[in-house]
């Protein structure tokens, strides 16, 4: 589904200062539209629950859906835009200089 096809629906948005909320609203502006935010949630989990109760649609990371039990109350459809397929990077000035717990986290995330 294209992001532009969703913009005539009510959204369950995230906190207005969250990086994802800002990014989505910027993407809507780039195509000359605005998101219709009906309600805001403090977390992906809260947003997904609101969607399940019919409050609107939401854009959340696939990982947020994957860690929840499957529910018939909502359906998930991937967005087709290239910007929707984010690649996250872990950055550090010097990975060798990190404390042991941070090195362990970096190794875990890299696997």
MODELLER restraints for C-alpha pairs under 7 A, 6 or more apart:
rsr = mdl.restraints
at = mdl.atoms
rsr.add(forms.Gaussian(group=physical.xy_distance, feature=features.Distance(at['CA:1:A'], at['CA:77:A']), mean=6.80, stdev=0.5))
rsr.add(forms.Gaussian(group=physical.xy_distance, feature=features.Distance(at['CA:1:A'], at['CA:78:A']), mean=6.48, stdev=0.5))
rsr.add(forms.Gaussian(group=physical.xy_distance, feature=features.Distance(at['CA:1:A'], at['CA:79:A']), mean=5.09, stdev=0.5))
rsr.add(forms.Gaussian(group=physical.xy_distance, feature=features.Distance(at['CA:1:A'], at['CA:80:A']), mean=5.70, stdev=0.5))
rsr.add(forms.Gaussian(group=physical.xy_distance, feature=features.Distance(at['CA:2:A'], at['CA:79:A']), mean=5.69, stdev=0.5))
rsr.add(forms.Gaussian(group=physical.xy_distance, feature=features.Distance(at['CA:2:A'], at['CA:80:A']), mean=5.46, stdev=0.5))
rsr.add(forms.Gaussian(group=physical.xy_distance, feature=features.Distance(at['CA:2:A'], at['CA:81:A']), mean=6.60, stdev=0.5))
rsr.add(forms.Gaussian(group=physical.xy_distance, feature=features.Distance(at['CA:3:A'], at['CA:79:A']), mean=6.35, stdev=0.5))
rsr.add(forms.Gaussian(group=physical.xy_distance, feature=features.Distance(at['CA:7:A'], at['CA:34:A']), mean=6.96, stdev=0.5))
rsr.add(forms.Gaussian(group=physical.xy_distance, feature=features.Distance(at['CA:7:A'], at['CA:35:A']), mean=5.66, stdev=0.5))
rsr.add(forms.Gaussian(group=physical.xy_distance, feature=features.Distance(at['CA:7:A'], at['CA:36:A']), mean=6.99, stdev=0.5))
rsr.add(forms.Gaussian(group=physical.xy_distance, feature=features.Distance(at['CA:9:A'], at['CA:36:A']), mean=6.69, stdev=0.5))
rsr.add(forms.Gaussian(group=physical.xy_distance, feature=features.Distance(at['CA:10:A'], at['CA:36:A']), mean=5.12, stdev=0.5))
rsr.add(forms.Gaussian(group=physical.xy_distance, feature=features.Distance(at['CA:10:A'], at['CA:37:A']), mean=5.88, stdev=0.5))
rsr.add(forms.Gaussian(group=physical.xy_distance, feature=features.Distance(at['CA:10:A'], at['CA:38:A']), mean=5.55, stdev=0.5))
rsr.add(forms.Gaussian(group=physical.xy_distance, feature=features.Distance(at['CA:10:A'], at['CA:56:A']), mean=5.02, stdev=0.5))
rsr.add(forms.Gaussian(group=physical.xy_distance, feature=features.Distance(at['CA:10:A'], at['CA:57:A']), mean=6.39, stdev=0.5))
rsr.add(forms.Gaussian(group=physical.xy_distance, feature=features.Distance(at['CA:11:A'], at['CA:36:A']), mean=5.76, stdev=0.5))
rsr.add(forms.Gaussian(group=physical.xy_distance, feature=features.Distance(at['CA:11:A'], at['CA:37:A']), mean=4.67, stdev=0.5))
rsr.add(forms.Gaussian(group=physical.xy_distance, feature=features.Distance(at['CA:11:A'], at['CA:38:A']), mean=5.51, stdev=0.5))
rsr.add(forms.Gaussian(group=physical.xy_distance, feature=features.Distance(at['CA:11:A'], at['CA:39:A']), mean=7.00, stdev=0.5))
rsr.add(forms.Gaussian(group=physical.xy_distance, feature=features.Distance(at['CA:11:A'], at['CA:56:A']), mean=4.88, stdev=0.5))
rsr.add(forms.Gaussian(group=physical.xy_distance, feature=features.Distance(at['CA:11:A'], at['CA:57:A']), mean=4.81, stdev=0.5))
rsr.add(forms.Gaussian(group=physical.xy_distance, feature=features.Distance(at['CA:11:A'], at['CA:58:A']), mean=5.64, stdev=0.5))
rsr.add(forms.Gaussian(group=physical.xy_distance, feature=features.Distance(at['CA:12:A'], at['CA:37:A']), mean=6.08, stdev=0.5))
rsr.add(forms.Gaussian(group=physical.xy_distance, feature=features.Distance(at['CA:12:A'], at['CA:38:A']), mean=6.01, stdev=0.5))
rsr.add(forms.Gaussian(group=physical.xy_distance, feature=features.Distance(at['CA:12:A'], at['CA:39:A']), mean=5.19, stdev=0.5))
rsr.add(forms.Gaussian(group=physical.xy_distance, feature=features.Distance(at['CA:12:A'], at['CA:40:A']), mean=5.55, stdev=0.5))
rsr.add(forms.Gaussian(group=physical.xy_distance, feature=features.Distance(at['CA:12:A'], at['CA:41:A']), mean=6.83, stdev=0.5))
rsr.add(forms.Gaussian(group=physical.xy_distance, feature=features.Distance(at['CA:12:A'], at['CA:47:A']), mean=6.05, stdev=0.5))
rsr.add(forms.Gaussian(group=physical.xy_distance, feature=features.Distance(at['CA:12:A'], at['CA:51:A']), mean=6.94, stdev=0.5))
rsr.add(forms.Gaussian(group=physical.xy_distance, feature=features.Distance(at['CA:12:A'], at['CA:55:A']), mean=6.63, stdev=0.5))
rsr.add(forms.Gaussian(group=physical.xy_distance, feature=features.Distance(at['CA:12:A'], at['CA:56:A']), mean=5.47, stdev=0.5))
rsr.add(forms.Gaussian(group=physical.xy_distance, feature=features.Distance(at['CA:12:A'], at['CA:57:A']), mean=5.69, stdev=0.5))
rsr.add(forms.Gaussian(group=physical.xy_distance, feature=features.Distance(at['CA:12:A'], at['CA:58:A']), mean=5.12, stdev=0.5))
rsr.add(forms.Gaussian(group=physical.xy_distance, feature=features.Distance(at['CA:13:A'], at['CA:21:A']), mean=6.64, stdev=0.5))
rsr.add(forms.Gaussian(group=physical.xy_distance, feature=features.Distance(at['CA:13:A'], at['CA:37:A']), mean=5.90, stdev=0.5))
rsr.add(forms.Gaussian(group=physical.xy_distance, feature=features.Distance(at['CA:13:A'], at['CA:39:A']), mean=6.22, stdev=0.5))
rsr.add(forms.Gaussian(group=physical.xy_distance, feature=features.Distance(at['CA:13:A'], at['CA:40:A']), mean=4.55, stdev=0.5))
rsr.add(forms.Gaussian(group=physical.xy_distance, feature=features.Distance(at['CA:13:A'], at['CA:41:A']), mean=6.14, stdev=0.5))
rsr.add(forms.Gaussian(group=physical.xy_distance, feature=features.Distance(at['CA:13:A'], at['CA:58:A']), mean=6.35, stdev=0.5))
rsr.add(forms.Gaussian(group=physical.xy_distance, feature=features.Distance(at['CA:14:A'], at['CA:21:A']), mean=5.64, stdev=0.5))
rsr.add(forms.Gaussian(group=physical.xy_distance, feature=features.Distance(at['CA:14:A'], at['CA:40:A']), mean=5.04, stdev=0.5))
rsr.add(forms.Gaussian(group=physical.xy_distance, feature=features.Distance(at['CA:14:A'], at['CA:41:A']), mean=4.92, stdev=0.5))
rsr.add(forms.Gaussian(group=physical.xy_distance, feature=features.Distance(at['CA:14:A'], at['CA:42:A']), mean=6.01, stdev=0.5))
rsr.add(forms.Gaussian(group=physical.xy_distance, feature=features.Distance(at['CA:14:A'], at['CA:43:A']), mean=6.69, stdev=0.5))
rsr.add(forms.Gaussian(group=physical.xy_distance, feature=features.Distance(at['CA:15:A'], at['CA:21:A']), mean=6.79, stdev=0.5))
rsr.add(forms.Gaussian(group=physical.xy_distance, feature=features.Distance(at['CA:15:A'], at['CA:40:A']), mean=5.80, stdev=0.5))
rsr.add(forms.Gaussian(group=physical.xy_distance, feature=features.Distance(at['CA:15:A'], at['CA:41:A']), mean=6.10, stdev=0.5))
rsr.add(forms.Gaussian(group=physical.xy_distance, feature=features.Distance(at['CA:15:A'], at['CA:42:A']), mean=5.70, stdev=0.5))
rsr.add(forms.Gaussian(group=physical.xy_distance, feature=features.Distance(at['CA:16:A'], at['CA:22:A']), mean=6.75, stdev=0.5))
rsr.add(forms.Gaussian(group=physical.xy_distance, feature=features.Distance(at['CA:25:A'], at['CA:34:A']), mean=6.74, stdev=0.5))
rsr.add(forms.Gaussian(group=physical.xy_distance, feature=features.Distance(at['CA:25:A'], at['CA:35:A']), mean=6.36, stdev=0.5))
rsr.add(forms.Gaussian(group=physical.xy_distance, feature=features.Distance(at['CA:28:A'], at['CA:34:A']), mean=5.28, stdev=0.5))
rsr.add(forms.Gaussian(group=physical.xy_distance, feature=features.Distance(at['CA:28:A'], at['CA:35:A']), mean=6.46, stdev=0.5))
rsr.add(forms.Gaussian(group=physical.xy_distance, feature=features.Distance(at['CA:41:A'], at['CA:47:A']), mean=5.15, stdev=0.5))
rsr.add(forms.Gaussian(group=physical.xy_distance, feature=features.Distance(at['CA:44:A'], at['CA:60:A']), mean=6.35, stdev=0.5))
rsr.add(forms.Gaussian(group=physical.xy_distance, feature=features.Distance(at['CA:44:A'], at['CA:64:A']), mean=6.44, stdev=0.5))
rsr.add(forms.Gaussian(group=physical.xy_distance, feature=features.Distance(at['CA:47:A'], at['CA:58:A']), mean=6.86, stdev=0.5))
rsr.add(forms.Gaussian(group=physical.xy_distance, feature=features.Distance(at['CA:51:A'], at['CA:57:A']), mean=5.76, stdev=0.5))
rsr.add(forms.Gaussian(group=physical.xy_distance, feature=features.Distance(at['CA:51:A'], at['CA:58:A']), mean=6.85, stdev=0.5))
rsr.add(forms.Gaussian(group=physical.xy_distance, feature=features.Distance(at['CA:51:A'], at['CA:74:A']), mean=6.87, stdev=0.5))
rsr.add(forms.Gaussian(group=physical.xy_distance, feature=features.Distance(at['CA:52:A'], at['CA:73:A']), mean=4.87, stdev=0.5))
rsr.add(forms.Gaussian(group=physical.xy_distance, feature=features.Distance(at['CA:52:A'], at['CA:74:A']), mean=5.38, stdev=0.5))
rsr.add(forms.Gaussian(group=physical.xy_distance, feature=features.Distance(at['CA:95:A'], at['CA:103:A']), mean=6.83, stdev=0.5))
